[in-house]
Structure formats: structure tokens, C-alpha cells
Amino acid sequence: MSKGRMIPIVEQTDTPNNKKGKTKNKRKPFLFNTNKAFFLYRPNDKIKNKRFSFQSALNTISKEKHMNDQMTEKMIKNSNEAVKKQRSKKKRWISAVLFIINVLIVIAVIAYNFLTGEPISFSELLLLAIDWKWVLIALLMFFLYQVVDSFRTFVLIKSSTGKNRFWLSYKSTSICKFYDCATPLATGGQPFQVFYLNKRGMSASSSTSVPVARYMFSQITTVIFVSIILFSQYANLANYSTVIVAACWIGYALNFGMFLCIVFLSTSKKIAPACASGILKFLAKIHVIKDYRRTFLKVMRVVKEYIAITRQFISNFWVMLGSFLSSLTLLLIQYSYPFIIYCMLTPGEIQWEMWFPMLTLAIICEQASSFIPLPGGTGGAEVSFMFLFATYFDPTNSTIWAMLIWRLLTYYGNLLQGLGIMFYDFVWGNKKIGPLLEKYKEEDLIRQQKLIKSKKVKGEIKADE
């Protein structure tokens, strides 16, 4: 096997409890960023073409003696760089252009609806067509959604740090959703949440583990729930727009692929390497990747860390149960919005039998717009909603207003909430960081002293150490 220069991620220490040549094992952070592999391996300029086997690669990785502190610092550095890039002048211009495109698409959809139909005016909507009781229910559901989503982050922070920080959970979750809504394909939320948690006194390992654990539980729950609904209603999908249903299956396939990656990486030390090896060999044969050996080593280092940390979270039953239940609750609220809007805009007797069909349509609408590259799936989400739900809202000529209320609850509300949190931090929150960090440092010092004292009492360490 050709040799490369391995960068040690862990320093070796010579202590009475740690003999020379051995490294201390620390709890691994929960990492899911493939870029970290590039910090672990740097090949020599000249790589000899020698035989490289799958097993020899695994042996190479297993023999590497590295710890995760420096790796986690790289993750924090990457997140900080991502935040700086988003705040750069170029990124601001890109965000402004995307926002303008977003607004123009919404205006075009509204204009098309007014030109081709006869929707009721806004004044008629306020005076005649709204059941204000359901307006209150919609606001309560939006509030409950934010509380449950914050609770999901709170459970992970509590498990990782042992501290009750619900206000931080709420703020970091709101900012994460803001940047997910403001960036294409929802790619900006995690780096900003990592950056935010780290600046609010959480360790590097905890601030990197929480956002990705949150994503993992959310993705698994979503795919399982969506799969049950779509396949149970498979015979009825032919009644809807062929184009939108086809786009739904494309979005579902992409999300299901991510789900399979998470399952394989989380459950097996053999299946994941074998799958990675097969895929990379195929890509090497069609010349998509040039160096199979180097790429495989990079991928497997990510897999190794991912397996260890995923099992760490899954081993805690209550954390796993709380995360899955909160994720399921969020899905039920999100997909019930169209039914709530229907009850809001069509006063009269509540037709509960419409809840499940409208929930199914909401899932189709979300999956169909999930791979649209514009922020929030703009364009795809609006068009999908108006085509799918026209049957329910056309009798009252309120389809366009239903779509706008739905986008306000699922998209624009998150943007406004995130802006509010950032304004709060700018005016008051950032001034409290210094005293807050000092407080947590004192608490950590007291906790360490208590731990050392208890170990001395149990005889785990000597009194003079």
C-alpha cells in the first residue's frame, strides 16, 4: 500500500496512568461533516501505484491513534468560516438576490391567480370568510411547534452538557431554522447553530454534536412517517397532478437515500464500509474519482467517528425516545396546517374526515418541493399547494389566501422569528454572554472538584494526586 503522511489528531502524553505510546480515550463528539476527513489525511506528493485492498484500508484506519479534540476544533473552525462567508459582502448580495427572486415568484403566483380566477378580496376575507376561532388555533399550533422543536434541542443539550438551558435551545433552534429558510436546500442552519452554541459557552464537542443529532433524529422520523403515509395512500395518488406526484417521488427518493446512509452508518461496522467500498469502486471505474485509495480512507474515517457517536446517543433510551416523539409531534403539526386553514376559511361544521387526505397532500407538497434549490423551495411549494388544494378552497375562491397563510406558518414565520432573536441578541443578549460564561466556568469547576473528591473517597485516585 502506498504511504501517506498521517496528521496525528491526538497528542501522546506520558503520565503515571498513561504510559508512553498510548493515548487516552475520550468521549467522541457526534460529527457528521465529511469535510473533516480532509484534515486527517494528507498524501505525499508522489503516490506509488501499489495494490490497495479493502481490509488493508480498514486496518490502516483502526491503527491510527488519534483523539477527537483537534478534530472537533476543526469542525468549529469550519462552522466559523461558514458563518463568516455567509456574513461576507458577496454572500449578502447573493442572499438579497435570492430573496428578490423569492418575492418575485410569490408575486407572479398571486398575479396569475388573480388574472385567471376571481379570488375574494382581502376585505371580504376579513369580514366574511374567516372563522377567528381557527385563527387562534393556528397561532397556538405555531407556538406549540416552536416549543416542541426547542424541547428537542433541549433534550440533546441536557444529555450532552448536563445543564438546563431551554432559552438557549429556543434561540439556537430559531436561528438554525432562519438560516435553513434563507439558504438554498436548507444548508445553512447547522453551521450557524454550531457557531451559536459554541459562543454561548458550550464545549466544542457538545456544540457540534447537538445540531447533527437533531438532524439525524428528524430525518429518520420524517422518512418513516412519510413512507407509511405515501405507501398506504399509493392507490389514491393517481388522482392528483402527475407532475407533482412525480416530483414528490423524486424528493422522497433523495430523503430515503439519506435515511439509508444514516441507518447503515449507525448500526453496522461492516455494512457501511462494504457499501462505501462498492460505491467508490464504481465511481473510480467511471472516472468520477481519481484515487480510490485516498478517497476510501477519507470516507471511512468519517464513518468510524459517526458510528461511535451515533451509538452513544442511541444508548440513552430517554434521549432517543424524547427526540423521536418530539419529531413526530412536529410532523403532525406541520402537516395539519392545511386542515386548520381549511377550517379557518370555510366556517361551518368541522369535517374531520378531511384531515387525513389533507395531511397526505401536505406531505406530497413538501416532498415535491424539497429538492428545489431556491430557499424554502420557493416556487415549487406555492405551485404545488395551489394545484393540490384547489379542490378544497376553490368553492370559496380562497386558494391564494390559503397558500399565503400556509407559507406564513411554515416558512415566513420562521424567518420573522429568527430575525427577532437576532435583534434581541444585538440589543440585549450579546451583552449577557460574558457574565454567563463566567457563571458556567464556575459551575464546571465546582463539578470537577466534587468529582475528584468522590473519586478520592472511593479510592479510585490517591489523595496526593
C-alpha positions in Angstrom: 0.0 0.0 0.0 1.3 3.4 -0.8 2.2 5.5 2.1 1.0 8.9 3.0 1.7 11.4 5.8 -0.9 11.0 8.6 -1.6 14.0 10.7 -1.9 13.0 14.4 -5.1 14.2 15.9 -4.2 13.3 19.4 -1.0 14.1 21.3 0.6 11.3 23.3 1.2 12.0 26.9 3.5 10.4 29.4 1.7 10.2 32.8 1.6 7.6 35.5 -1.8 6.4 34.3 -0.9 6.7 30.6 2.2 5.0 29.5 4.2 6.2 26.6 2.8 5.2 23.3 -0.8 5.1 24.5 -3.5 7.6 24.1 -6.3 8.5 26.4 -9.7 7.7 25.1 -12.2 10.5 25.4 -15.9 10.5 24.5 -16.2 11.2 20.8 -18.3 14.1 19.6 -21.2 13.5 17.3 -19.8 14.6 13.9 -21.4 14.4 10.5 -19.3 16.6 8.3 -17.4 14.9 5.5 -15.0 17.8 5.2 -13.4 16.7 8.5 -11.8 13.8 6.7 -9.6 16.2 4.7 -7.9 17.2 8.0 -7.0 13.7 8.8 -5.0 12.6 5.8 -2.6 14.4 3.5 -1.0 12.2 0.9 2.6 12.7 -0.2 3.0 14.5 -3.5 4.0 11.2 -5.2 1.8 8.2 -4.5 3.1 4.9 -5.8 0.7 2.6 -7.5 0.6 -0.4 -5.3 -2.2 -2.9 -4.5 -4.7 -1.5 -2.1 -7.2 -3.8 -0.5 -10.4 -3.1 1.4 -9.2 -4.9 4.5 -5.8 -3.1 4.5 -7.6 0.2 4.5 -9.7 -0.7 7.5 -6.6 -1.9 9.3 -4.9 1.4 8.5 -7.7 3.3 10.0 -8.0 1.1 13.1 -4.3 1.5 13.8 -4.4 5.3 13.7 -4.1 6.7 17.2 -6.0 9.9 17.2 -8.4 11.6 19.5 -11.2 14.0 18.7 -10.3 17.3 20.4 -8.4 18.6 17.4 -10.9 17.1 15.0 -13.7 18.9 16.8 -11.8 22.2 16.8 -11.6 21.8 13.0 -15.4 21.4 12.9 -15.8 24.6 15.0 -13.3 26.3 12.7 -15.3 25.2 9.6 -18.5 26.4 11.2 -16.9 29.8 12.0 -15.6 30.1 8.4 -19.1 29.2 7.1 -20.6 31.9 9.3 -18.0 34.5 8.1 -18.7 33.5 4.5 -22.5 34.0 5.0 -21.8 37.4 6.5 -19.4 38.5 3.7 -20.5 41.1 1.2 -20.7 38.6 -1.6 -22.9 36.3 0.3 -25.1 39.2 1.4 -25.6 40.1 -2.3 -26.4 36.5 -3.1 -28.9 36.3 -0.3 -30.5 39.6 -1.4 -30.8 38.3 -5.0 -32.4 35.0 -3.8 -34.8 37.0 -1.6 -35.8 39.1 -4.5 -36.3 36.0 -6.7 -38.4 34.6 -3.8 -40.6 37.6 -3.7 -41.0 37.8 -7.5 -42.1 34.2 -7.7 -44.7 34.7 -5.0 -45.9 37.9 -6.8 -46.1 36.0 -10.1 -48.2 33.2 -8.5 -50.6 35.7 -6.9 -50.9 37.7 -10.1 -51.6 34.6 -12.2 -54.3 33.6 -9.7 -56.0 37.0 -9.9 -55.8 37.1 -13.7 -57.2 33.6 -14.3 -59.7 33.5 -11.5 -61.8 35.6 -9.2 -60.5 35.2 -5.6 -62.2 37.1 -2.9 -60.6 40.4 -1.9 -58.7 40.9 1.4 -61.5 43.0 2.9 -64.1 40.2 2.1 -61.7 37.7 3.6 -61.5 39.6 6.9 -65.2 40.4 7.1 -66.9 37.3 5.8 -64.8 34.3 5.3 -62.7 33.7 8.4 -63.5 31.7 11.5 -61.5 33.5 14.1 -61.5 30.6 16.4 -59.4 28.7 14.0 -57.1 31.7 13.6 -56.4 31.4 17.3 -55.9 27.6 16.9 -53.4 28.2 14.1 -51.4 30.6 16.2 -51.4 28.2 19.1 -50.2 25.4 16.8 -47.4 27.6 15.5 -46.4 28.4 19.1 -46.6 24.7 20.1 -44.4 23.9 17.1 -41.7 26.2 18.3 -41.9 24.9 21.9 -41.6 21.2 20.8 -38.8 22.0 18.4 -36.9 23.8 21.2 -37.6 20.9 23.6 -36.0 18.5 21.1 -32.8 20.6 21.1 -33.1 21.0 24.9 -33.1 17.2 25.4 -29.8 16.9 23.4 -28.2 19.8 25.2 -29.2 18.4 28.6 -27.8 15.0 27.6 -24.5 16.4 26.3 -23.8 19.1 29.0 -26.0 18.1 32.0 -27.4 21.7 32.1 -30.9 23.0 31.7 -30.7 25.7 29.0 -34.1 25.9 27.4 -33.7 29.6 26.4 -30.5 28.8 24.6 -32.3 25.8 23.0 -35.1 28.1 21.7 -32.7 30.7 20.4 -30.3 28.3 18.7 -33.3 26.4 17.1 -34.9 29.6 15.8 -31.6 30.8 14.3 -31.0 27.3 12.8 -34.4 27.4 11.1 -33.9 31.0 10.0 -30.7 30.1 8.1 -32.3 26.9 6.8 -35.0 29.1 5.3 -32.6 31.7 4.0 -30.1 29.3 2.2 -30.6 27.0 -0.8 -31.6 23.4 0.1 -31.6 24.4 3.8 -27.8 24.0 4.1 -27.0 27.0 6.3 -28.7 26.1 9.6 -26.3 23.6 11.1 -23.1 25.7 10.8 -24.8 28.7 12.4 -26.2 26.6 15.2 -22.8 25.1 15.9 -21.3 28.6 15.9 -24.1 30.0 18.1 -23.9 27.2 20.7 -20.1 27.4 20.9 -20.2 31.1 21.5 -22.8 30.6 24.3 -20.5 28.6 26.5 -20.9 25.0 25.2 -17.8 22.9 24.5 -16.7 22.2 21.0 -17.8 18.6 21.2 -21.3 19.4 22.5 -21.9 22.3 20.1 -21.0 20.1 17.1 -22.9 17.0 18.4 -26.3 18.6 19.2 -27.2 20.1 15.7 -26.3 16.9 13.9 -28.1 14.6 16.4 -31.1 16.8 15.9 -30.9 16.4 12.2 -30.4 12.6 12.5 -33.5 12.0 14.6 -35.6 14.4 12.5 -34.5 12.7 9.2 -35.2 9.2 10.5 -38.6 10.1 11.9 -39.6 12.0 8.8 -38.8 9.2 6.4 -40.5 6.5 8.4 -43.7 8.7 8.8 -43.8 9.8 5.2 -43.2 6.3 3.9 -46.2 4.9 5.9 -48.5 7.7 4.6 -47.4 7.6 1.0 -47.5 3.8 0.6 -50.8 3.5 2.4 -52.3 6.1 0.0 -50.4 4.8 -3.1 -53.7 3.9 -4.9 -55.1 7.4 -4.4 -52.0 9.3 -5.7 -53.2 8.8 -9.3 -56.0 11.2 -8.6 -53.5 14.1 -8.3 -51.3 16.0 -10.7 -48.9 13.6 -12.4 -46.1 16.1 -12.5 -46.4 17.0 -8.8 -46.6 13.3 -7.8 -43.5 12.5 -9.8 -41.7 15.4 -8.1 -42.9 14.0 -4.8 -41.3 10.6 -5.5 -38.0 12.2 -6.6 -37.9 14.2 -3.3 -38.8 11.1 -1.4 -36.1 9.0 -3.0 -33.5 11.6 -2.1 -34.6 11.8 1.5 -34.8 8.0 1.7 -31.3 7.7 0.4 -30.1 10.0 3.3 -32.1 7.8 5.7 -30.4 4.6 4.4 -27.0 6.3 4.9 -27.8 7.2 8.5 -29.1 3.7 9.3 -26.1 1.9 7.7 -23.6 4.3 9.4 -25.4 3.9 12.8 -25.9 0.2 13.0 -23.1 -1.7 11.4 -19.3 -1.6 11.2 -19.2 -3.9 8.2 -22.1 -2.9 6.0 -21.2 0.7 5.9 -17.5 0.1 4.8 -18.7 -2.5 2.3 -21.2 -0.2 0.7 -18.7 2.7 0.7 -16.2 0.5 -1.0 -18.6 -0.7 -3.7 -19.8 2.8 -4.5 -16.3 4.2 -4.6 -15.0 1.4 -6.8 -17.9 2.1 -9.3 -17.1 5.8 -9.2 -13.5 5.0 -9.8 -14.3 2.8 -12.8 -16.3 5.6 -14.5 -13.6 8.1 -13.6 -15.6 10.2 -11.3 -13.0 9.9 -8.6 -9.3 9.6 -9.5 -7.8 8.0 -6.4 -9.9 5.2 -4.8 -7.5 4.5 -2.0 -7.3 8.1 -0.7 -11.0 8.7 -1.1 -11.9 5.5 0.7 -9.6 6.4 3.7 -11.3 9.8 3.9 -14.8 8.3 3.9 -14.0 5.6 6.4 -12.6 8.0 9.0 -15.9 9.8 8.8 -17.8 6.5 9.1 -15.8 5.4 12.1 -16.5 8.6 14.1 -20.1 8.6 13.0 -20.7 5.0 14.2 -19.2 5.7 17.6 -21.1 8.8 18.4 -24.4 7.7 16.9 -24.3 4.7 19.3 -23.5 7.0 22.2 -26.8 8.9 21.7 -28.9 5.8 20.8 -27.6 4.1 24.0 -29.6 6.7 26.0 -33.2 5.4 25.8 -34.9 8.5 27.2 -32.9 10.9 24.8 -33.8 8.7 21.9 -37.5 8.4 22.9 -37.8 12.2 23.6 -36.2 13.1 20.2 -38.4 10.7 18.2 -41.6 11.7 20.0 -40.9 15.4 19.6 -40.0 14.9 15.9 -43.3 13.0 15.3 -45.2 15.8 17.1 -43.6 18.4 14.8 -44.6 16.4 11.7 -48.2 16.1 12.8 -48.4 19.8 13.5 -46.7 20.8 10.2 -48.8 18.5 8.0 -52.1 19.5 9.8 -51.7 23.2 8.9 -53.7 22.9 5.6 -56.7 21.3 7.5 -56.5 24.1 10.1 -56.5 26.7 7.3 -59.4 24.9 5.6 -61.4 25.1 8.9 -60.4 28.8 9.2 -61.6 29.8 5.7 -64.7 27.7 5.4 -66.8 28.4 8.5 -69.4 25.8 9.4 -69.5 22.3 10.7 -66.0 20.8 11.0 -65.5 17.9 8.6 -62.9 15.8 10.4 -62.8 13.1 7.7 -60.9 15.6 5.6 -57.9 15.8 8.0 -56.1 12.7 6.7 -56.5 13.4 3.0 -55.2 16.9 3.5 -52.4 15.6 5.6 -51.4 13.3 2.7 -51.5 16.3 0.3 -49.3 18.3 2.6 -46.7 15.5 2.6 -46.8 15.4 -1.2 -46.4 19.1 -1.4 -43.4 19.2 0.9 -41.6 16.2 -0.8 -42.2 17.7 -4.2 -40.5 21.0 -3.3 -37.8 19.5 -1.1 -35.2 19.4 -3.9 -36.0 22.9 -5.3 -32.6 24.8 -5.0 -34.2 28.1 -4.0 -34.5 28.9 -0.3 -37.6 27.3 1.2 -38.4 25.5 -2.1 -39.8 28.8 -3.3 -41.9 28.4 -6.4 -42.3 24.6 -6.1 -44.1 24.9 -2.7 -46.5 27.6 -3.8 -47.4 26.0 -7.1 -47.8 22.5 -5.6 -50.1 23.8 -2.9 -52.4 25.7 -5.3 -52.7 22.7 -7.6 -53.2 20.1 -4.8 -55.6 22.0 -2.6 -57.6 23.8 -5.3 -60.4 21.3 -4.8 -60.9 22.3 -1.2 -60.5 26.1 -1.5 -61.9 26.9 -4.9 -65.6 26.8 -3.8 -64.9 29.8 -1.6 -62.4 31.4 -4.0 -59.8 31.5 -1.2 -57.0 29.2 -2.6 -54.5 32.1 -2.9 -55.1 33.2 0.6 -54.9 29.7 1.9 -51.5 29.3 0.2 -50.2 32.6 1.7 -51.4 31.7 5.2 -49.7 28.2 4.9 -46.4 29.8 3.8 -46.6 32.2 6.6 -46.9 29.4 9.1 -44.3 27.1 7.6 -41.8 29.5 6.1 -42.1 33.2 6.6 -43.0 32.8 10.3 -39.6 31.1 10.9 -37.8 33.9 9.1 -39.5 36.6 11.2 -38.8 34.6 14.4 -35.1 34.3 13.6 -34.9 38.0 12.8 -36.5 38.7 16.2 -34.0 36.5 18.0 -31.0 38.2 16.2 -32.4 41.6 17.0 -32.8 40.6 20.7 -29.2 39.4 20.8 -27.9 42.6 19.1 -29.7 44.8 21.7 -29.5 42.7 24.9 -28.4 39.1 24.5 -24.8 39.6 23.4 -24.2 41.9 26.5 -25.0 38.9 28.8 -22.6 36.5 27.3 -19.6 37.4 29.4 -21.2 37.0 32.8 -23.0 33.9 31.6 -19.7 32.2 30.5 -18.1 33.1 33.9 -21.1 31.5 35.7 -20.8 28.3 33.7 -17.0 28.2 34.2 -17.5 28.4 38.0 -20.2 25.6 37.8 -17.9 23.4 35.8 -15.0 24.0 38.3 -17.3 23.1 41.2 -18.5 20.0 39.4 -14.9 18.8 38.7 -13.9 19.4 42.3 -16.9 17.3 43.5 -16.0 14.5 41.1 -12.3 14.4 42.2 -13.5 14.4 45.9 -15.8 11.5 45.2 -13.1 9.5 43.4 -10.8 10.1 46.4 -13.4 8.8 48.8 -13.9 5.7 46.6 -10.2 5.1 46.3 -10.1 5.5 42.6 -7.3 8.0 42.8 -4.7 8.7 45.5 -5.2 11.5 48.0 -2.0 13.3 46.9 -2.8 13.2 43.2 
